[in-house]
Amino acid sequence: MSQQREPAGPRGLSSQVLKVAELTDYQPGAIVSRTLIDKATGTLTLFAFWEGQGLSEHTAPFDATVFLVDGEALVTISGKPFSLKAGEMIIMPANEPHALKATKNFKMLLIMIKG
């Protein structure tokens, strides 16, 4: 798996209407991420997953919300699989194991609130 990071924001992104799906592109065989907000209280990151790519099971110390902007993904939380399509979201509870896999190319916003 290859993971690429695009330049961090939000320079130039604030106070304007954004087409989220256009803020990052798919890269064959890779996962691309772009941080839109990175503050002590939380983060907003846009990811683009190529079909078949994923993040292996892991935990995070904070609740995280995954909102699919495009495509389809399989999200597994504590061993339970959830199929998501564009326009759907799921909340991954803190400290519960979770994993993601692209059943088709997909883009997601990962919203993590730390406070």
C-alpha positions in Angstrom: 0.0 0.0 0.0 1.2 3.4 -0.8 0.1 6.5 1.0 0.6 10.0 -0.2 0.0 13.3 1.6 -1.0 16.4 -0.1 -0.1 19.8 1.3 -2.0 20.7 4.5 -4.6 23.4 4.6 -6.6 25.3 5.4 -4.6 28.2 3.8 -6.7 29.4 0.9 -9.7 27.1 1.9 -11.4 29.3 4.6 -14.4 31.4 4.0 -15.4 29.9 0.6 -17.6 27.3 -0.8 -15.6 24.1 -1.6 -16.4 21.1 -3.7 -15.0 18.5 -1.3 -14.6 15.7 -3.9 -12.3 18.0 -5.9 -9.9 18.8 -3.1 -7.9 15.6 -3.7 -7.5 13.1 -6.6 -7.3 9.3 -6.7 -3.8 7.8 -7.3 -3.7 4.3 -8.7 -2.9 1.7 -6.0 -2.6 4.4 -3.3 -4.3 6.2 -0.4 -4.0 10.0 -0.6 -4.7 12.2 2.3 -5.1 16.0 2.7 -5.4 17.6 6.1 -7.9 20.4 5.9 -8.0 21.4 9.6 -5.4 20.4 12.2 -5.9 21.9 15.7 -5.4 20.7 19.2 -9.1 20.2 19.5 -9.5 18.1 16.4 -8.8 17.4 12.8 -10.6 17.2 9.4 -8.8 15.1 6.8 -9.9 14.2 3.3 -8.8 10.8 2.0 -9.0 9.2 -1.4 -8.7 5.4 -1.5 -8.0 3.4 -4.6 -10.1 0.3 -5.0 -8.7 -2.6 -2.9 -6.7 -0.2 -0.6 -7.4 0.1 3.1 -6.3 0.8 6.6 -5.7 -2.3 8.7 -7.5 -2.7 12.1 -6.4 -0.1 14.7 -7.8 2.0 17.5 -7.9 5.7 18.2 -8.3 7.5 21.5 -11.1 9.7 20.3 -14.4 9.2 18.5 -14.1 9.7 14.8 -16.7 10.2 12.1 -16.3 8.9 8.5 -18.4 10.7 5.9 -18.2 9.2 2.4 -18.0 11.9 -0.3 -17.7 9.5 -3.2 -17.6 5.8 -3.9 -18.1 2.8 -1.6 -16.3 1.4 1.4 -16.4 -1.4 3.9 -15.9 -0.1 7.5 -15.4 -2.7 10.2 -15.9 -1.7 13.9 -15.3 -4.2 16.6 -15.6 -7.0 14.1 -18.9 -5.8 12.6 -18.9 -4.9 8.9 -20.7 -1.8 7.6 -21.1 -1.0 3.8 -21.1 2.7 3.1 -21.9 4.6 0.0 -21.4 8.3 -1.0 -23.5 10.5 1.2 -23.4 8.1 4.2 -21.5 8.4 7.4 -20.6 6.3 10.5 -19.2 7.1 13.9 -16.3 5.0 15.1 -16.2 5.0 18.9 -13.0 5.8 20.7 -10.8 2.8 21.7 -12.8 0.3 19.5 -10.9 -1.5 16.8 -11.8 -0.4 13.3 -10.6 -0.9 9.7 -11.5 0.5 6.3 -11.3 -1.0 2.8 -12.2 0.4 -0.6 -14.8 -1.8 -2.3 -14.7 0.8 -5.1 -12.6 4.0 -5.2 -13.8 6.2 -2.4 -13.2 9.6 -0.8 -14.0 10.3 2.8 -13.8 13.1 5.3 -12.4 11.9 8.6 -13.6 14.1 11.4 -11.9 13.6 14.8 -12.8 15.8 17.7 -10.3 15.5 20.6 -12.0 17.6 23.2 
